[in-house]
């Protein structure tokens, strides 16, 4: 891997920003890679649009802007219109199929994950859907290894929330995709 661009879109409260922070931390703190993470969200309104971008590379990152993401994670249907056309041809689109029913067809691989319903039914908390998606991402495209992401969760997430987040991440890793 030389440079992987990841775009995560959704609405406030879904853990969009946390997901990108965890990926960047896993890369930089535990794998000696380089990473740049940016975010944009409506801070005045829970439920407003949220976007986070992370670039992970083996080399120094001289351009921190994502232009054609290799991976696009859509946690809500609202994320698709502004970003789906940016996905690199042949890229990976991962959607929370509970919130994104009919993503546009295109020149990309589509992975549907019923993350919100799994998080509600199995974890008892829909907020863990983003960690299920990260588990699927790392299984499908190990941009960082699972152990590094686990360490990032333990280092960044408040200790009281670690069991839920780790369980959700492991659930995503176990999915048959």
N, C-alpha and C positions, 0 to 999 in steps of 0.2 A: 504494500500500500504506500503510495506517495502522498496523496491528498484525497480525503473523502469529505464531501460537503453534505451536511444533513440539515434539513428544514423540518421543524416541528410546528404545526399549526393547530389551533383550537380556540377555546374560549377560556376566559379567566376562571381560575379555580380547578382546572383539570390537571395542573402540574406540568404545563408546557415548559415553562422556564426551568423548573427543577429537573426535568428530563435532560435538557441540554446541559445544565450545570453538572449533572452526574456523569454524563458521557465525557465532557471535557476534563473533569477531575479524574476519572478513571484513566484517561489517556495520559495526562500530565503527571499525576501523582504516583501512579502505579505501573506505568509502562514506558516511561521515559520518552514519550511522544510529545509533539507540540499540539496545542489546541487554542482556538480562538472561539469565544462564545459571545453572541449578541442577542438582544431581546427587544421586543416591542410589544407593549400591551396597554390596554386602557385601565390605568391605575385607579381611576375614579369610579369604576363600575365593575363589580364582580359579574362575570358573564359576558364582558366585552371581548372583542377579538384579542387573541394573544398569539405571538409568533416568537420562536426562538431558533437561532441558527448556531450551528457548531461546525467548525472545520477541524478535522483531525489529520495530522500529517507526521511523517517520519522526518521531514525537513522543516526548517524555519518557514513560517507563513508570512509572506511579504504582502499578500493581498487578503485582508480579512473579510472581504465581501463575498457572499455566495451569489453566484450568477445562475448556474445550472446545477442544482443539487443532484447528487447521486441517489439520495434517499429522501423521501418526503413522507412524514408521518402525519396523518390527518386524524386528530382526535374528535373533530366536529365537522359537520357539513359546511359550516361557515368558512372553514379554512380553504376549501377547494377552489372557489372562483378566482381568488387572487394569486394562487400559487401553482395550480396543477400544470399550467403551461410552461412553468419554469423547469419542471423535472427533466433531467437529462434523458435523451432517448435511450431506452434500455434500462432506465433506472428502476428503483424499487419504491413502490407506493404501498405503505402499510396503513390501513384504515381501521378505526374502531367501528365495526360493522353494525353496532347498536346505534351509532350516531351518524354514520355515513352510509346511507342505504344504496345509492346507485352512483358510484364514482364514474367519471367520464372514462370511456375506453380510450386507450392510447398506446403508444409505443413504450410500455413499461410493464414490469411484473407487478401484479396486484396480489397482496396478501390481506385477507379479511380476518379480523380477530374480534370476537364478541367480548371485548374487554370490559365494558361497563357492566354487562349482565354477569360475567364471571366474577368481577370484583364484588358486586352486590351479593350474589348467591354464595360464593365460596369464602370471601374475605369479610363479608358483612359491611363493606364500605366501598361505595363507587369511586371514591377518591384514589383508590389503588389501581385504577384502570391504566394509568400511564406506566406504571411499573410492569404490568403484564405485557404491555406493548414493547417496552424495552427488553424484556426477556425474549420475546419473539424476534425482535430486531437482532439481538446478539446471537441467537440461534441461527437465524437466516444469513446474517452478514456480520461475522465477528470483527467489527471495526475496533473493538476492544474485547478482551477476554472476560468471561463471566466472573471470574474471581476478582478482577480489577473493579468491575461494576459493583460487586458485593462490598468490597472494601470502601468504595466511594459512598455507597449508601450508609454504611456504618460511620463514616467520617463526617458526613454532611447532614444527614437526616437526624432530627432529635432522637435520642436513645429510646424514648417511649414509643416512637413510631417505627423503629427498626424492624420489629417482628412482622408487622403488617406489610411493610415495603419489601422486605426480603422474601416473605411468603408469596407476594404477588409477582415479584421478579422470577422466582423459581417456577411458579405456575406457568408463566409465559415460556420459560425454557422447556417445560415439559410438553408443550402443545405439539400436536402433530400437524406440521405445516407443509 
